[in-house]
């Protein structure tokens, strides 16, 4: 498969997968497209960085950072809480298959493989959390800068 075709497939599935999860958790109809765009942007950031050789952790941090920034943007634009865009948006980034493999190996009794998969899951989850934390930090810094400029004028 050519890289362009793979990019189209990744874009399409991340967009519709995010929207499907958003529908399942009853996100308001007017926020569905924005949820899909957030999930798609986060996943494409992860996927592109991973393709160019960045590690899984760095790619997840950057993917969740982009997702968080877009969630804040859509929250302000649509006057809705950012969590409505962030929760469905992280679905493509969540390491579900790796978590399944960890449990599967544990059930089979292969503790070493289970530990390896579990560490991968924890690193990815930590990367997602760090990305959202950085988004929150950047948002707070920007708010403080704006408030400081308003008091100077």
Secondary structure, 3 states (H helix, E strand, C coil): CCHHHHHHHHHHHHHHHHHHHHHHCCCCHHHHHHHHHHHHHHHHHHHHHHHCCCCHHHHHHHHHHHHHHHHHHHHHHHCCCCHHHHHHHCHHHCCHHHHHHHHHHHHHCCHHHHHHHHHHHHHHHHHHHHHHHHHHHHHHHHHHHHHHHHHHC
